[in-house]
């Protein structure tokens, strides 16, 4: 076997092992997130508390990434940050079984999100070392697909446990199993693969994207996330209009997750073969989503879920791949942290505004989505032109 093939095989093994870590982690915390709302209710929390805690956790999970990314770049301790983040992220979940009040449960829910903020920029930095050897888009696509398998499996397993035991605490205790498994696989991966600083600089692209171009790219990320209708609005729409029975609403979410997994790998291949220009499909598809997913026809809503999952898969794969391709070693943790923060701010500000518009006029919501995504497409084209010599 040639030296190149050995490196490529080693990189693929690393991506698969980190993908398994993400799969098991998603089983843990996505399984938990499927029941934290009703669990908080049993502890005496009202809707305002549940919504506020969830919102605070999500905001912390995204906003803190710029800080943790800078720390990772400054110290170079990406494995330590990844491991510490996963420990907090995962083990906050089974501890919910022992929460005696909604206040203590709230601390654990927010801690789980903070753990994700700690480990994500460093984990993506480590992945960026490997994906360059197999194709940046393909590598991130494989990882994202495995991640989504966990997101689908976790709620299903929790549902089975609840069906058998009828106790939320038993479900949280059960999630200790995938949490421990994830940490074992992470330990084995860290022991097998250790990237030195010289190896990092050899593997990472030597392109140095100017700050002005990076700001354009982050603006596109913000607008792309802010202009896409998310599942919370769609599920509210389905429930409000009694389009289907409540028990089938999670199936819609599962459809979205399956599409996310499939599009992650497909879009990764397209990115590697066609380049960054393929990202223009993100705003184009996003404009169509509300017309389908906010209709009153089951087939239209299902089609909307497939498109939504597809866009999310492309965002998770292509957007991360571009950072890995364009940002040099020493800055990439910060870049991934900024990406996460900007995406999160766009997501939540856009969702909040769309919720307001939905209550007043769905036509205004359609107009908002079309306008924001059109602007995002223009910004993306400006970014391409500005960086044409680099891609």
ZASELO-172701 format. One record per atom (N, C-alpha, C): x, y, z; residue in three letters. Coordinates in steps of 0.1 Angstrom, whole numbers, plus 5000, padded with zeros to 4 digits. Each point is the difference from the previous one (the first is absolute). Last residue first. Example, Ala and Ser with C-alpha at 12.3 -4.5 7.8 and 13.67 -1.06 7.14 Angstrom:
<sites>
512849785071Ser 500950115000Ser 499250115008Ser 500349434999Ala 499150125000Ala 500950125000Ala 
</sites>
This chain:
<sites>
489953004955Unk 499349874999Unk 500149944986Unk 502050435015Unk 500349905010Unk 499449874999Unk 499350394971Unk 501449964999Unk 500449905010Unk 495650205001Unk 500249914988Unk 501449954999Unk 497550295034Unk 501049895003Unk 500349914988Unk 496850374999Unk 501150055008Unk 501249905002Unk 496049874979Unk 500750094991Unk 501250065007Unk 497049725025Unk 500749934989Unk 500950094991Unk 497350215033Unk 501049925006Unk 500849924990Unk 496250224986Unk 501050105002Unk 501249935007Unk 496249734994Unk 500750034987Unk 501150105001Unk 497449915038Unk 500849884997Unk 500750034987Unk 496950325014Unk 501250005008Unk 501049894997Unk 495850004979Unk 500850114995Unk 501350015008Unk 496849695015Unk 500649964987Unk 500950104994Unk 497650115039Unk 501149905003Unk 500649954987Unk 496350284996Unk 501150085005Unk 501249905003Unk 496049804989Unk 500550074988Unk 501250085004Unk 497749795035Unk 500849914992Unk 500550054987Unk 497250275027Unk 501249975008Unk 500949904992Unk 495750114982Unk 500950125001Unk 501349975006Unk 496649665000Unk 500550034986Unk 501050115000Unk 497849915041Unk 500949894996Unk 500650034986Unk 496750295015Unk 501250025008Unk 501149894996Unk 495749984981Unk 500750114994Unk 501450025008Unk 496949685016Unk 500549964987Unk 500950114994Unk 497750105039Unk 501149915002Unk 500649954987Unk 496350274998Unk 501250085004Unk 501149915003Unk 496049804991Unk 500550064987Unk 501250085003Unk 497449825035Unk 501049904995Unk 500650054987Unk 498250295043Unk 499749974986Unk 501049904994Unk 499450095048Unk 499450124994Unk 499649974985Unk 502349685028Unk 498850035008Unk 499250124993Unk 504249864983Unk 499049894998Unk 498750045006Unk 503850275007Unk 499450024987Unk 498949904997Unk 502649965039Unk 499250125001Unk 499250024987Unk 503149655001Unk 498949975009Unk 499050125001Unk 504050064977Unk 499149924992Unk 498849965008Unk 503550225021Unk 499350094991Unk 499049934992Unk 502849745028Unk 499150085008Unk 499250104991Unk 503249734979Unk 498949925005Unk 499050085008Unk 504150204986Unk 499149974988Unk 498749935005Unk 503450075031Unk 499450134997Unk 499049984988Unk 502549625013Unk 499150045010Unk 499350144998Unk 503349824969Unk 499049915002Unk 498950055009Unk 504050244994Unk 499150014989Unk 498849915001Unk 503449985033Unk 499350135001Unk 499050014988Unk 502749624999Unk 499149995011Unk 499250135002Unk 503649994969Unk 498849914995Unk 498950005011Unk 504050225011Unk 499250074990Unk 498849924995Unk 503149795030Unk 499350115006Unk 499150084991Unk 502749654983Unk 499049955009Unk 499250115006Unk 503850124975Unk 498949944991Unk 498849965008Unk 503950145023Unk 499250114995Unk 498949954991Unk 502949685016Unk 499350065011Unk 499150114995Unk 503049814970Unk 498949915002Unk 499150055012Unk 503950244991Unk 499150014988Unk 498849915002Unk 503549985032Unk 499350135001Unk 498950014989Unk 502949644997Unk 499149985012Unk 499150125002Unk 503450014967Unk 498949934996Unk 499049975011Unk 504550234997Unk 498850085000Unk 498749924999Unk 504349805000Unk 500350105010Unk 498850105001Unk 500849744954Unk 500249955014Unk 500450125009Unk 497250144957Unk 501349935003Unk 500049955015Unk 495850074964Unk 500650065012Unk 501249925004Unk 497149874962Unk 500550144998Unk 500750065012Unk 497949554996Unk 500850024988Unk 500750135000Unk 497049885035Unk 501249915001Unk 500950024988Unk 495950235001Unk 500950065010Unk 501349915001Unk 496649864971Unk 500650124995Unk 501050065010Unk 497349625012Unk 501149974991Unk 500750124995Unk 496250055027Unk 501249965008Unk 501149974991Unk 496050104979Unk 500450125007Unk 501349965009Unk 497849654976Unk 500750094991Unk 500650125008Unk 497449675025Unk 501249954993Unk 500750104992Unk 496150115026Unk 500949935009Unk 501349954993Unk 496550204974Unk 500650105009Unk 501049935009Unk 497549724972Unk 501050084993Unk 500650105008Unk 496649755020Unk 501249914997Unk 501050084992Unk 496050225009Unk 500849985012Unk 501249924998Unk 497050044965Unk 500750125002Unk 500850005012Unk 497349624991Unk 501050024990Unk 500850125002Unk 496249935027Unk 501149915004Unk 501250014990Unk 496150234989Unk 500650065012Unk 501249925004Unk 497449834964Unk 500850114996Unk 500850075012Unk 497049655009Unk 501149954993Unk 500950114996Unk 496050115021Unk 501049955009Unk 501249944993Unk 496550164974Unk 500650115006Unk 501149955011Unk 497249694978Unk 500950064991Unk 500850115006Unk 496549845025Unk 501149905000Unk 501150044990Unk 496150275002Unk 500850015012Unk 501249905000Unk 496949984965Unk 500850124999Unk 500950025012Unk 496949644999Unk 501149984991Unk 500950124999Unk 496150045026Unk 501049915006Unk 501249984991Unk 497050455001Unk 500049874993Unk 501149915006Unk 499050475008Unk 499149925008Unk 499849864993Unk 504450375002Unk 498849974993Unk 499149925009Unk 504650145007Unk 499050075007Unk 498649994992Unk 504149794984Unk 499849965014Unk 498950075008Unk 501050124953Unk 499749855002Unk 499649975014Unk 501550434989Unk 498849984992Unk 499549865001Unk 504150145022Unk 498750045007Unk 498849974992Unk 504449884980Unk 499649935012Unk 498750055006Unk 502650194962Unk 498949914997Unk 499449945013Unk 503950285001Unk 498950084996Unk 498749914998Unk 504349805009Unk 499450065012Unk 498750084997Unk 502849824965Unk 499149905006Unk 499350055012Unk 503250284979Unk 498949974991Unk 499049905006Unk 504050135024Unk 498950105000Unk 498949974991Unk 503549685000Unk 499550025013Unk 498950105001Unk 502749894961Unk 498849925001Unk 499450035014Unk 504250184988Unk 498950084996Unk 498749935001Unk 504449805007Unk 499350055012Unk 498850094996Unk 503249804969Unk 498949925003Unk 499250055012Unk 504250194986Unk 498850054992Unk 498849925003Unk 504549895016Unk 499150085009Unk 498850054993Unk 502249564978Unk 500550125007Unk 499050075008Unk 499949574974Unk 499650134993Unk 500550125006Unk 501149555017Unk 500149994985Unk 499750144993Unk 499649945048Unk 501449964996Unk 500250004985Unk 495750095018Unk 500950115003Unk 501449964996Unk 496749674995Unk 499850114990Unk 501050115003Unk 499949655031Unk 500649964987Unk 499950114990Unk 497850075041Unk 501550005001Unk 500749964988Unk 495349995002Unk 500550134998Unk 501550015002Unk 497949595008Unk 499950034986Unk 500650144997Unk 499849845045Unk 501049934992Unk 499950044985Unk 496950205029Unk 501350035005Unk 501149934991Unk 495349914994Unk 500550124993Unk 501450045005Unk 497849645022Unk 500249974986Unk 500750114992Unk 498650075046Unk 501149904999Unk 500449974985Unk 496350285009Unk 501250065004Unk 501249914998Unk 495749834994Unk 500450084988Unk 501350075003Unk 498149765036Unk 500549914989Unk 500550084988Unk 498050255034Unk 501349955004Unk 500649904990Unk 495550174994Unk 501050114999Unk 501449945003Unk 496549715008Unk 500150024985Unk 501150114998Unk 498649945044Unk 500949894996Unk 500350014985Unk 496950305018Unk 501350035004Unk 501049894996Unk 495549924992Unk 500550114991Unk 501450045004Unk 497949705028Unk 500449934987Unk 500550104990Unk 498250155042Unk 501449955001Unk 500549934987Unk 495450135002Unk 500950124999Unk 501449955001Unk 496149725005Unk 500749994988Unk 501050124998Unk 496949945038Unk 501049895000Unk 500949994987Unk 496350315006Unk 501250045008Unk 501149894999Unk 496450054960Unk 499949975014Unk 501450025007Unk 498750304957Unk 500149855003Unk 500049985015Unk 498850424982Unk 500349944987Unk 500249855002Unk 498650415029Unk 499649865002Unk 500149924986Unk 501450475013Unk 499049974990Unk 499549864999Unk 503350155032Unk 499050105001Unk 498849974990Unk 503949725001Unk 499149985012Unk 498950105000Unk 503350034966Unk 499249884998Unk 499149985012Unk 502850375002Unk 499150024989Unk 499149874998Unk 503649995030Unk 499050095005Unk 498950014990Unk 503849784986Unk 499249915010Unk 498950085006Unk 502950244972Unk 499249904992Unk 499249925009Unk 503150305019Unk 498950074993Unk 499149914993Unk 503949825019Unk 499150055011Unk 498850074994Unk 503649844972Unk 498949905003Unk 499150065011Unk 502450354968Unk 500549895008Unk 498849925005Unk 501450374957Unk 499049955010Unk 500549885007Unk 503350384979Unk 499449864998Unk 499049975011Unk 502850414996Unk 498950004990Unk 499449864998Unk 503750105030Unk 498950085004Unk 498849994990Unk 504249784991Unk 499349945011Unk 498850075004Unk 502650184966Unk 499549874995Unk 499249935012Unk 502250415008Unk 498850024992Unk 499449874996Unk 504149995024Unk 499050065008Unk 498750014992Unk 503849864976Unk 499649905010Unk 498850055009Unk 502050314970Unk 499249904993Unk 499549895009Unk 503050315019Unk 498750064997Unk 499149914992Unk 504449865008Unk 499249995012Unk 498650074998Unk 503150034965Unk 499549875001Unk 499149985013Unk 502150414992Unk 499049984990Unk 499449865002Unk 503750105026Unk 498850075005Unk 498849994990Unk 504249834987Unk 499449925011Unk 498850065006Unk 502550244968Unk 499249894994Unk 499449915010Unk 502750355016Unk 498950064993Unk 499149894994Unk 504249885019Unk 498950035010Unk 498850054994Unk 503349684971Unk 500050145006Unk 498850025009Unk 502349524990Unk 498950084995Unk 500050135007Unk 503749634988Unk 499750095011Unk 499050104996Unk 502249474987Unk 499350124996Unk 499750095012Unk 502149554998Unk 500850125002Unk 499350134996Unk 497949515019Unk 500350084988Unk 500850125004Unk 500549565030Unk 499050104998Unk 500450094987Unk 502849645015Unk 498749954995Unk 499150114997Unk 504450085018Unk 500149934988Unk 498749974994Unk 500250195042Unk 500450104990Unk 500249944986Unk 499149725038Unk 498950094997Unk 500250094989Unk 503549735015Unk 499149934992Unk 498850084997Unk 503150185029Unk 500649994987Unk 499149934990Unk 498850025046Unk 499950134994Unk 500550004985Unk 498349535018Unk 500950105005Unk 499850134993Unk 496549585010Unk 500650094990Unk 500950105007Unk 497949495010Unk 500650125006Unk 500650094990Unk 496849525007Unk 500450114990Unk 500450125008Unk 499049595023Unk 500549954987Unk 500450114991Unk 498050085043Unk 501349935002Unk 500649954987Unk 495850235000Unk 501150095004Unk 501349935002Unk 496249744990Unk 500450084989Unk 501150095003Unk 498149745034Unk 500849924991Unk 500450084988Unk 497350225031Unk 501349975006Unk 500849914990Unk 495650104988Unk 500850124999Unk 501449975006Unk 496849665004Unk 500550014986Unk 500850134998Unk 498149945042Unk 501049894998Unk 500550014985Unk 496650295013Unk 501350045006Unk 501049894998Unk 495649924985Unk 500650114992Unk 501450045006Unk 497449685024Unk 500549944987Unk 500750114992Unk 497750145039Unk 501349935003Unk 500649944987Unk 495850204995Unk 501050105004Unk 501449945003Unk 496249724990Unk 500650064988Unk 501150115004Unk 497749815037Unk 500749894992Unk 500650064987Unk 497350265030Unk 501349995005Unk 500849904991Unk 495350084996Unk 500950074991Unk 501450015005Unk 496449805026Unk 500449924989Unk 501050064991Unk 498150255035Unk 501049905005Unk 500449914989Unk 496650304990Unk 501250075002Unk 501149915005Unk 495749824997Unk 500550034986Unk 501350075001Unk 497749915040Unk 500649874994Unk 500650034986Unk 497650355021Unk 501349985007Unk 500749874994Unk 495550114987Unk 501050084993Unk 501449985006Unk 495849654998Unk 500850085010Unk 501150084993Unk 497049624985Unk 499250115003Unk 500650105010Unk 501549554978Unk 500150045014Unk 499150115004Unk 500249814954Unk 500149895009Unk 499950045015Unk 499850324965Unk 498949914998Unk 500049885010Unk 503650314999Unk 498850065006Unk 498849914999Unk 504049884978Unk 500249995014Unk 498750055007Unk 500150054954Unk 499849865004Unk 500249985015Unk 500850424981Unk 498649974999Unk 499749865005Unk 504450144996Unk 499450065012Unk 498549975000Unk 502449874962Unk 500449925012Unk 499350055013Unk 499550254960Unk 499349884999Unk 500349915012Unk 502250424996Unk 498650015004Unk 499249874999Unk 504649984985Unk 499950045014Unk 498550015005Unk 501549924953Unk 499949885009Unk 499750045015Unk 500750334965Unk 498849934997Unk 499849895011Unk 503950265001Unk 498950085003Unk 498649944998Unk 504149774989Unk 499850015014Unk 498850085004Unk 501249994955Unk 499549865004Unk 499850005015Unk 502050384982Unk 498650004998Unk 499449865003Unk 504750055001Unk 499450095010Unk 498549995000Unk 502449804965Unk 500049925012Unk 499450075012Unk 500550254961Unk 499049894998Unk 499949915012Unk 503350344998Unk 498750065003Unk 498949894998Unk 504549884990Unk 499950035014Unk 498650055003Unk 501149934955Unk 499949885007Unk 499850025015Unk 500650384974Unk 498849944997Unk 499849865007Unk 504150245001Unk 499050065009Unk 498649944998Unk 503449854971Unk 500349975014Unk 499050065010Unk 499650104954Unk 499749865002Unk 500349965015Unk 501250444985Unk 498649985001Unk 499549865003Unk 504750094994Unk 499450075012Unk 498549985001Unk 503749654982Unk 499050094994Unk 499250075011Unk 503649715009Unk 499049924994Unk 499050084991Unk 503750185027Unk 500649894993Unk 499049924992Unk 498850385027Unk 500850054989Unk 500649884992Unk 497749945042Unk 499150014988Unk 500850054988Unk 502049975044Unk 499849874993Unk 499350024987Unk 500950365030Unk 501349944997Unk 499849884991Unk 496250225018Unk 500550074988Unk 501449954997Unk 497849855039Unk 499549944988Unk 500650064988Unk 501150195041Unk 500649874999Unk 499549934987Unk 497950405011Unk 501450024996Unk 500849874998Unk 495649995016Unk 500050034986Unk 501450034995Unk 499449935046Unk 499849874993Unk 500050034985Unk 500450375028Unk 501249925000Unk 499849874993Unk 496350305004Unk 501150064992Unk 501249914999Unk 496449845029Unk 499750004985Unk 501150074992Unk 499749945050Unk 500749904992Unk 499850024985Unk 498150305034Unk 501449985003Unk 500749914990Unk 495350084999Unk 500750124996Unk 501549985002Unk 497149675016Unk 500149994985Unk 500850124995Unk 499249995045Unk 500949904997Unk 500149994985Unk 496750285016Unk 501450065002Unk 501049904997Unk 495649845000Unk 500350094989Unk 501350075000Unk 498749745037Unk 500149914989Unk 500350084987Unk 498950235040Unk 501449955000Unk 500349914988Unk 495650165007Unk 500950114995Unk 501449955000Unk 496949715019Unk 499650024986Unk 501050104993Unk 500449935047Unk 500549894992Unk 499750014985Unk 498250325030Unk 501550015001Unk 500649894991Unk 495449985007Unk 500350114991Unk 501550024999Unk 498249705031Unk 499949944987Unk 500450114990Unk 499750135044Unk 501249914998Unk 500049944986Unk 496250265012Unk 501250085000Unk 501349924997Unk 495749805005Unk 500250054987Unk 501350094999Unk 500049605036Unk 499150124997Unk 500350054986Unk 502249625019Unk 498950015009Unk 499150114998Unk 503649674970Unk 499650145003Unk 498850005009Unk 502449614980Unk 500150035015Unk 499650145003Unk 500149834955Unk 499249905007Unk 500050035015Unk 502850244970Unk 498650055000Unk 499149915008Unk 504549894989Unk 499850065013Unk 498750075001Unk 501549794959Unk 499549915010Unk 499850065014Unk 501650304966Unk 498749944996Unk 499649905011Unk 504250245000Unk 498950085005Unk 498749934998Unk 504049834982Unk 499649955013Unk 499150095008Unk 501650104954Unk 499349875001Unk 499649965014Unk 502350424990Unk 498949984990Unk 499249885003Unk 504150085023Unk 498950085005Unk 498849994992Unk 503749764985Unk 499749955013Unk 498850085006Unk 501850134958Unk 499249884999Unk 499649955014Unk 503050364997Unk 498750044996Unk 499049884999Unk 504649935010Unk 499350075011Unk 498650044997Unk 502749804966Unk 499649915010Unk 499350065012Unk 501650284965Unk 499049914995Unk 499549905011Unk 503650295009Unk 498750085000Unk 498949914995Unk 504349815001Unk 499650035013Unk 498650075000Unk 502249934959Unk 499549875006Unk 499450025014Unk 502150374978Unk 498749974994Unk 499449865005Unk 503750375011Unk 499649885007Unk 498649964995Unk 502850404990Unk 500349894992Unk 499549875006Unk 499750495014Unk 500749905008Unk 500549884991Unk 497650374981Unk 501150065008Unk 500849895007Unk 496149884975Unk 501150044991Unk 501250065008Unk 496149875024Unk 500649884994Unk 501250044991Unk 497450345019Unk 500849945010Unk 500749884994Unk 497050224973Unk 501250085002Unk 500949945010Unk 495849804993Unk 500849984988Unk 501350085002Unk 496850045033Unk 500649875001Unk 500949984988Unk 497450394999Unk 501050015012Unk 500849875000Unk 496550034969Unk 501150094996Unk 501050015011Unk 496149755008Unk 500949934991Unk 501250094996Unk 495950115027Unk 501349985007Unk 501149934991Unk 495450094985Unk 500750125003Unk 501449985006Unk 496949634992Unk 500550064988Unk 500950125003Unk 497949765035Unk 500649904992Unk 500650054987Unk 497450285029Unk 501449975006Unk 500749904991Unk 495650084988Unk 500850124998Unk 501449985005Unk 496949665008Unk 500350014986Unk 500950124997Unk 498349955044Unk 500949904997Unk 500550004986Unk 496650305014Unk 501350035006Unk 501149904997Unk 495649914986Unk 500650114992Unk 501350045005Unk 497549685024Unk 500449954987Unk 500750104992Unk 498250145040Unk 501149915003Unk 500549944987Unk 496150264998Unk 501150085004Unk 501349925001Unk 495849784993Unk 500550074988Unk 501350095002Unk 497949775037Unk 500549914990Unk 500650064988Unk 497950275032Unk 501249955005Unk 500649904990Unk 495750174991Unk 501050114999Unk 501449955004Unk 496349715004Unk 500450014987Unk 501150114998Unk 499849785048Unk 499050044991Unk 500550024986Unk 501649675044Unk 500350114991Unk 498850034991Unk 500649635033Unk 499350125004Unk 500350124992Unk 501349534995Unk 500750065011Unk 499550135005Unk 498349754962Unk 499849925012Unk 500750055013Unk 500650224958Unk 498650025004Unk 499849925013Unk 504049944978Unk 500050125007Unk 498650035006Unk 500449644971Unk 500749975012Unk 500050125009Unk 498450044956Unk 499049945009Unk 500649965014Unk 503150204968Unk 498850085002Unk 499049945010Unk 503849754985Unk 500350105011Unk 498850095003Unk 500649634966Unk 499149995011Unk 500350105011Unk 502449964958Unk 498749964995Unk 499049995012Unk 504750085005Unk 499350124996Unk 498649974995Unk 503049645012Unk 499650085012Unk 499150124996Unk 501949744966Unk 499049925007Unk 499550085012Unk 503550184977Unk 498850024992Unk 498949925006Unk 504349965020Unk 499350135003Unk 498850034991Unk 502249564997Unk 499950045014Unk 499350135001Unk 501049834957Unk 499049915007Unk 499850055014Unk 503450214977Unk 498650054996Unk 498949915005Unk 504549885008Unk 499750125007Unk 498650054997Unk 501749634976Unk 499749965014Unk 499650135008Unk 501550084956Unk 498749925000Unk 499649965014Unk 504250214994Unk 498850104998Unk 498749925000Unk 503949745002Unk 499950085012Unk 498850095000Unk 501049774961Unk 499449915010Unk 499950075013Unk 502350234967Unk 498649994996Unk 499249915010Unk 504750035003Unk 499450125006Unk 498550014996Unk 502349644982Unk 500049985015Unk 499450135006Unk 500650004953Unk 499049915004Unk 499949985015Unk 503450274982Unk 498750064998Unk 498949915004Unk 504449835002Unk 499850105010Unk 498650074998Unk 501349694968Unk 499749935012Unk 499850105011Unk 501350174959Unk 498649954999Unk 499749935013Unk 504450144996Unk 499150125001Unk 498649955000Unk 503349684991Unk 500050045014Unk 499150125003Unk 500549854956Unk 499349905008Unk 499950045014Unk 502650274971Unk 498550024997Unk 499249905009Unk 504749975002Unk 499550125006Unk 498550024999Unk 502049654977Unk 500149975014Unk 499550125008Unk 500450044954Unk 498949915003Unk 500049975015Unk 503750244983Unk 498850084999Unk 498749925004Unk 504249784997Unk 499950085012Unk 498850095000Unk 499749534974Unk 500850124999Unk 499850095013Unk 499649454997Unk 499250125000Unk 500950125000Unk 
</sites>
